[in-house]
């Protein structure tokens, strides 16, 4: 089989294809939108921009269906939200087999309604979902098409025994602190403010506690820039400058994460199945995470729990669990061992690839 990347324009994926010598053609679909949302502004301007993006999406999706036949494409694998929309429209235009890859849990009813309507099309053969939580969205309309394909990770790249830690050495102020850490982009539903408030509740009883946030806002996404300003203000308002360290974007987070004592994932909205939790598991970190979305599926895949779950958005509950694990190093070590074992059994890159190939084979009959 041959492979082709269909892209709105040159991107980092093109570079990866070339760097790794992959046998993959690239087809640029001019006018292909990447999202329906637009920048903040006055309502008429925003509505006009959204309408324009929606019109472009319809045109592009229909053209994709026609191009698929012209280019001799047998199967279209749509990777994430906007490609799924375009693939659904391509199916309407008569594209051959289409596979959706669902990496979102929709919290907006109109968007979910559109996706469910498109999912009924018989040319959308399979819907690969990153978790059971994500698959539940399509049970009523297309349950027979859904397959759960968990994200996979190459743990050899995340072996904590061979990665040289450098967080404490590069930041002497953290050398002897109890470090709670998290990483990812600064999106408002990732719940960094919950972690900040939890640590603020503990600074009296655990004076050496520190929260390290690794990641930054995307400068092209105004909502992320606004959220970054909000949490920076929260740190100031709570007087937490000596306890919260925002390290910004890091090209390689591994040497920083290996130096933390406890990993926290405090998402306030259902997280479908974040790669971040797999990375923390690979490093053998004890994890506290929100009990929502696909995260519980990652932490409860083995015979023993690989992490502690708390109510989303509850900073007091998070603080209580941080305090408990701070006082119990044996429990931290046990959770870390279970996490490392579980991810290497259930969420490997080879298993992911095998599961996706099975989905492709089913879709093509």
N, C-alpha and C positions, 0 to 999 in steps of 0.2 A: 504494500500500500504506500502511496505517496501522501505527503502532508503539505498543507498550505496555511500560512498565517494570514488572516484577513484583518487589516488594521486601518484605523483612520489616518495614520501617518507614521513616520519613522519614530521609533521609541526604543527604550532600553531592551525590549524583547528582541528587536532586530539585531542589536549588538550581541546578545546572548546566543542567538542562532549562529551568527558568524563565528564568534569566539569558540564555540563548542563544536563547530563543523557539522551541524545538524543538516540532514537532507530535508530541507524544508523551503518551499517557495514562499514568497511574500507578495500579497496582493493588497494594494492600497485602495480603499473604498472612499473616494473623495466625498466630503460632506457628511461622513458618518459621525453622529454626535456621540459624546461620551457620557452625558448626563442631561436630564431634563431641567434640573434646578438651575437657577441663575443667581447673579449677585444681588445683594440687598439694594433696595431703592424704593421709589414711590410705586404704589400698587399698579397703576396702569403700565408703567415701563416693565415691571416684573412679569405681569400677565402677558404682555406682548412678547417678551423674550421666551417665556415658557411655551407659548403657542408656536413661536417660530421654531424652537427646538423640537417640539412634538411633530410639527410638519416635516422637518428634516428627517426625524426618526422614521416616519411612515414612508417617505420617499426612499430612504436608504434601505429599509427593511424589504420593501417590495422589489427594489432593484437587486438586492442580495439574492432573493429567490430566483430571479431571472438569470443572474450571473452564475448561480450554482449550476444550472443546467448547461449554460454556455461553456463554463470552465470544466465541466465533467466531474463535478464534486458529488460524491456518493453520500457523504455524511457531514453535517455541520455541527460542530461542538461549540456551543455558546457558553462562554466563560464569564459568568456574573450577570448583574442586573440589566444594564443596558444591552449587552449582547443577547440576553435572553429575550428582551423585547423585540430586538431586530430579528432574531431567529424565529420568533412567533409570527412576525409579519411576513418573513420569508416563506414560512410554511403556508400561510394564506395564499401567497403568490405561486405556490406549486413547487417549492423546494423539495428535494428528496428527504431522507430521514434526518431529523433534527434531534439533538440531545441537549437539554438544558443542564447547566451546572448551577445549582442554587446555593449561594453563599450568604444569603440574607434571610433575616426574619423580619417580615414587613410589619411595621407599626402604624402605617397609614392605610386606612381602609380602601380609598380609591385605587391606590397602587396595587394592593393585593387583589382587588376585584378584577382589574385588567389582566393581571398575571394568571389568575384562575380561569378567566374566560379564554385566554389564548391557550392555556394548558390542555384544553379539551380537543384541540385540533389533532386529527389522527396522524398527521405528519410529524408531530412531536412525539417521538417513539418512547423516549425515556427521560426521566427527570432525576438526575444524580444530585442528591442532597448531602451536605457536609455533616449532617447530624439528624437524629430522629426528630429533634425539635424543629428543624427546618422542614423536614418532610411532612410534618403534621399539617402544614399550611395547604397541602394539595390532596389530603386524604379524600375529601368528599368528591372533588372534581376529577382527579386523575390518580387516585391511590394505587391503581394497578400498574401505573407507569413508574412510580417512584422507587428509587433504590438509594440506600444510605451508603455513601462512599466517604469514609472519614479521611480528613487530610492526613498526609504522611510526612515524615521528616527523616532525613539522613542523620542518624544519631552519631555517626562517626565524626561529623563536623561539630558536635556538641558534647564531646567527651570531657566532663569536668576534671578528670584525672590528668589530662594532658594540656589543658588550657591554662596559661599562666595568668593568675589574677593580677589586676593592676588598679582596681578602684581605690583601695586604701593607700597604695603607694603614691598614686598621682594626686590624691586628696588627703593630705596628712590630717586634716580636721576630722576625717572619718576613721582614722587608724584604729581607735579603740572603742568605736561606737557599736551599738546593736542596730544593724542596718535592715530596714524594711525596704524592699525594692519593687519597682514595676517598670514596664517599658511598653512603648507603642506610640502611635500618633496621638496628638492632643485633640481628640474628638470629645464633644461634651457628654456623650453617653458612656464613655469609658470610666467615669466615676472617680477621677483623680481627687476631686474635692471631698469625696467620702473618705479616702485614705488620709488626706490632710487633716480633716476633722477628727478622725480616729486617733491619729498620732498626737494631735493637740490635747486630747483627753488623757493621754498617757505620759506626757512630758513631766508631770509631777511625780508619778510613781516609778517611771523608768527614765531618769534624767539623761541617760546616754543614748536614748533612742533617736534615730535619724531616718527620714524617708527620702529615698533617692528615686527621682523620676527621670527615666531615660527616654527621650523622644521630643518631638517638636511639632508645632502646627505647620500644616501645609500652607505656604504663603499665598497659594492660589485659591484657598478656601476661606472666605471671610469669617464663617462661623467658627472655624478652628482658631483663627487669630483672636477673635473676640473671647473665646473660651480660655485661651492662654492668658489673656489680660485679666480675666475673672479670677483664675486660680492664683495668679501672682498677687492680686489684690487681697485674696483670702489669706494667703500666707502672711502678708503684712498686717492685715486687720487682726489676725490671731496672735501676732507676735511670734511667728514660727520661723523666723529667718535663720536661727541657729539649729533648726531641726529639719528643715525641708531643703533639699538640694536638687535643683532642676538642671540637668546636665545637657539638655538639648539633644539634637540629632547626633548619633554616633554611627559611623560606618560599620563598626564591628562591636556589638554589644556583649559578646561572650566574655571577654576578660573583666567586664564590669559586673555582669550578673553573677559570675562565679564567686564574687567576693561578698555577696549579701547573705544575711542570715535567714531571711524569711521573704517569700515572694507573695505579692498581693495582686489580685485581679478583681477590682471592685466595680465592674460594669453595672450601670443602673438600668440598662435595657438588655433584653435577651441577646447574648453574644452567640452567633450561630455555631462556631467552632474555631476559636482563634488560634493561629499558629503560635502566638505568644505562650499559651499554656503548654504546648508541646515542647517548646524550647526550654521552658523552666523545668519541665519534667525530665528532659534529657540531661540537664545539668544536675539532677538529683536534689532540687531545691524543695523544701517544705512549702506548701502552697495553701493560701486562703483565698477562696474565690466566691463570687456571687452564685447563688443557687438559682440559675436561670439559663435558658438557652441550651446550647450543647456542651457547655463546660462541665456540668455534672457527669455527662457521658464519658468525658475524657478522664475524670478523676475517679470514676467508679467502674472502670472497665475491667479491673483485675479482681482477684479474690479478696483483697483488702483495700480499703480506701486509700487513695494516693493524695488526698488533700482534705481540707476542711471547708465546708460550705456555710455561707451566711446569707441572711436576707438582703437582697439588693437595696442599696441606698441607706442601710442602717449602720451609721458610723459607730454607734454604741456597741452593737453586736460585733462589728469588726474589731473595735478596740478590745473587747473582752477576749476574743480569740487570739489576738496578737499578744495580749498580756499572758494568757494561759500558755502559749507556746514559748514565749520568752522565758518563762520559769521552768520549762520542761524540755531540756535539750534532747533527752531520749526520744520524746515524741517527735521532735523536729527531725532527728536522724531517721526514725522509722518511716515517717511520711516521705522523706527524700528518697529512701531506698525503694519504697513501693512505687513512687513516681517513676524513677529510673527504670525499674523492672517492667512496669506496665506499658510505658511508651515503646519499649523495645520489643514487646510481644504483640501489641495491638495496633500501633500507629507508625509502622515502618513505611519507607518510601516504596519498597518493592510490593508491599501489600496494596498500597494505594494504586500503583500502576496496574497491578493485576486486576483489581476491582474495576478500574475504569475501562480496561480492555474488555472485560466481561460485559459491561454496559454497552460498549460500542458493538460487540458481537450480537447482543440481543436486539439492538436497534436496527441492525442491518439484516436481521433474520438469518 
